[in-house]
Amino acid sequence: MAPTENDRVELLQGTLDMLVLQTLLFGPCHGHAIAKHIQRTSDEALLVEHGSLYPALHRLERQGWVTTKWDKAPGKNREVKYYLLTPAGKKQLTAQQNRWAQLVDAIGKVMRPA
C-alpha cells in the first residue's frame, strides 16, 4: 500500500525538524541560512522550501526547542530573526538521532536479510 500524502508530510516534518536542530547545533542561524546549510551539506540532494521551513521553525519554537532573537544581518542595514537551539532542543535532537539510527538499522535489516 502506497503511503498517503499525510504520511509523507508527517515523515518530512519529523525529518526536517531533526535537520534544523542539527543545523542549529553549530550556532544561531536565520531561516534562509538554515535552508542553504541543509542543501549544501546534503550535496544539493535536499532542498528545503521556505513553505516547509518556517512552519517547522515555528513548531520548534512552540515546543521550546528553539528560541529567537532579532539582530543585524551581516553586511546589511536590516535586522533578521535568528534561531537558537535551547538545552531542551539539544535533548530533543539526541532523542531524534537515536530514533533515526533505530529506523536506519531496522530498514537495513529488511533490505539485507540474513
N, C-alpha and C positions, 0 to 999 in steps of 0.2 A: 504494500500500500504506500503510495507516494505521500510525503509529508504535506500537510496543509500549509497554507500561507501563514496561519497563526503560529505553527510550529517553527517555520523558518524565521519569522520575526523574533520569536522568543529566544531561539538559539543565537541569532545575530546580536540581540541586545545583551545577553549574558556574556558573549564573547567580546563584544565591543566594550562593555564595562571593564572587563579584565585588561584589555589592551590599553584603555585610557588610564586605569590605575597604574599599570606598569609604566606607562609613559611619564606619569606624574611622579613616579618614584625618583626620577632624575632631577626633579625640581619644578618650580612653578612654570606654567605654560599657558598661553592663550589658546583659544579653540582652534584657530587656523594652524598654529604650530603643532598642536596635538595631532591633527589630521595629517599634516605633512610628515611628522615623525613616523607615524604608523605606516604611511605609504612608503617612505624612504627605507625604513628598516625591514619592510617585507619585500624589498626589491620590486616595488610598484605593483605587487600582486593584490594588495588590499587597498581599496580606495574608499575612504570614509566620507560619505556625503554629509554636508552640514545639516541636512534634514534629519539625519540619524544621530549625528554627534551631539548637537545641542540638547535634544531631549534626554540623551544619555547623561550628559553633564548635569542637567537639572535634576534628574533622578538620583544621581550620585550625591549631589548636594543635599537633597531632601533626606537621604539615608544617613547623612553625616560623614560620608566617606571622603568628600572633598569640601573645601571651603573656597571662597573667592576674595579677591582684593582688586581694586582698580589701581592702575599705575600707568605712567607714561610709557608709550611704546618706544622702543629704541629707535632713534633717528627720526621720530615723527612728532608732530605737535598735537598729539591727541592721547587720550587715555584709553586703555583696553582692559578688559576683565581677564585677570589671571586666575587659574585654578590651581589649588594646592592640595596635596594629599594630607589627610589627617591621620593621627595614630589609629583611629578606627578603620580608616581606609587601608592602611598598611596591613592590619589584621585580616581585613576582607580580601585583599589581594592574595595573601598567603593561603587563605581558605580556597579561593578560586583556583589558584595554581595547583593546589592538591587535588581538587576535583577534576581539573583539566588533565593532570597526569593519570588519574584513575581512568578517565574516559579514553585517553590515548592508549593506555595499556589494555583496556577491555576491547577496544576496536582492533588493536593489533592481534589479540588472541583469536578473534573471529577471522581476520584476514590471513593469519598464518597459523592455522590449526596444527596441533602437534601430531 
